[in-house]
Amino acid sequence: MDDQEILPKDDVVSELSDEEIDQIKKKSVKGVLSFFMRTLLLQGIGLTSAFVLSAFLSPEDFGVFGIVTQIIALLVFFSDIGLAASLIQKKTEPTEDDYKTAFTVQMLLAWFIFFVILIIIKLGFLEVKIGNDGILVLLALAISFPLATFKTIPSIILERKLDFNRLVLPQIFEQIVFHAILITLAWKGFGVASYFYAILCRSVIGLIVIQVLQPWKPKIKINKESLKGLMGFGLKFQLNDFLARIKDQLYFLALGAFLPLKDFGYMQWAKNWSMYPYSLTVQNVMSITFPTFSRLQAHKDLLKRAIEKSIYFIALFIFPILVGMSIFIYPLTELVGKYQKWQPAIFSFVLFSLSVGWSAISTPLINSLNAIGKINQTLKLMVMWTVLTWILTPILVWKFAFNGVAIAAFLISFTSVFSVIMTKKYIAVEIMRNIWPQLVASLFMAGFGFFGIKYWSMSYLNFAFGGVSSFLVYVVVFFILSKDRFLLEIKSLRKHI
């Protein structure tokens, strides 16, 4: 079946006027800036929280929270059948029946998940692994499911309007409240139970803020025609997500059952820290590009330029951050006494970080294929990554213990080249032209930072000097290689601010 057949027949691709295209560009650029500023703020809060939690929580505490979040992340799949993605990707304006149907179905699924979690808690088999505090955290996450349903439709409406300035506000309030409570309670010795109170407060504040910004009165109704039309794209989108969860959450959960809690805590710590650059850059841009690319799917030249611009700026920021984190993680654990307990996880952290570099390129391409309705193609890639993960990871864990997880992730990341090949079949994107200066500059930065690693470990002053000078090496090399292109891209962005 052709990919376009998954869409309702009345979803005819329409040409946009020059004025509409210009508005999309302006809203997208402003949206990226809003999300970037939001992410800088939230990542700053998140990093502060991570520093505090790394000092006050033990590897076992990280292991408990890691197991609980993997359970929830896996169950999240069953709380959605892709209706939200269908409403965003839909070429025609959704009707009120579409919104009511999506809300009603997701509310039913959310309550289903809530009761499933209650049954899991009642059975008691998790308590041996995660303890009473872990059960409390699981309960808090269960309660957050129905509450999150009330945020879905207002968020979709804002995304379709490309009104990203308002869309970021609930997330800012949520994260500020979450981390403030988490840090305070962890500092006071609440341990894993700190997450229970932080999660509940985050859910409530997010619901209040989104309803104030984009009011939408919840209405219970299921329209068969709306459901049928939305599920055409939604089910395949959700199957893609299901495979991603089998690849990530389910196998992490299996590892949590297999590995000693301390080893799982090391792995969870390394994975979490390595994902901060990804959250700062890739997820930040992807939040904008799916609705934007969906609007541009009838304009392949504009879409090509939008994808290339996304990859160019993602690589510009994420490559030096990943290199810097990989180099300076060891000096950091040497200087901060309470961080020395994490040194066994450094090797995993570096490999996870390097694998994120590939994801920074492949994720925008996968997002682009989904936005133009080529969901069958992304399914093929996800099947490949899922199979490789489940085959390769157990073998390497058997050989290298918990470090085998990061080794597998690093090796599998190189298969992201297939996402480039597949995207080129539909959109003539140029990848190397948009990343080679950033890549070369990052290699110079890595060499400089690595040879001075013992010096950076001697004092906080040396550490700061090493970080600044390594970054300057990146900037100088990058400007030598790509100054004109960079200034041209900045000028292009400024036109739409």
Buried (B, 14 or more C-beta within 10 A) or exposed (E): EEBEEBBBEEBEEEEBEEEEBEBBBBBBBBBBBBBBBBBEBBBEBBBEBBBBBBBBBBBBBBBBBBBBBBBBBBBBBBBBBBBBBBBBBBBEEBBEBBBBBBBBBBBEBBBBBBEBBEEBBEEEEBEEBBBEBBBBBBBBBBBBBBBBBBBBBBBBBBBBEBBBBBBBBBBBBBBBBBBBBBBBBBEEEBBBBBBBBBBBBBBBBBBEBBBEBBEBEBEEEBBEEBBEBBBBBBBBBBBBBBBBBBBBBBBBBBBBEEBEBBBBBBBBBBBBBBBBBBBBBBEBBBBBBBBBBBBBBBBEEBBBBBBBBBBBBBBBBBBBBBBBBBBBBBBBBBBBEEBEBBBBBBBBBBBBBBBBBBBBBBBBBBBBBBBBBBBBBBBEBBBBBBEBBBEBBBEBBEEBBBBBBBBBBBBBBEBBEBBBEBBEEBBEBEBEEBBEBBBBBBBBBBBBBEEBBEEBBEEEEBBEBBBEBBBEBBEEBBBEBBEEEBEEBEEEBEEBE
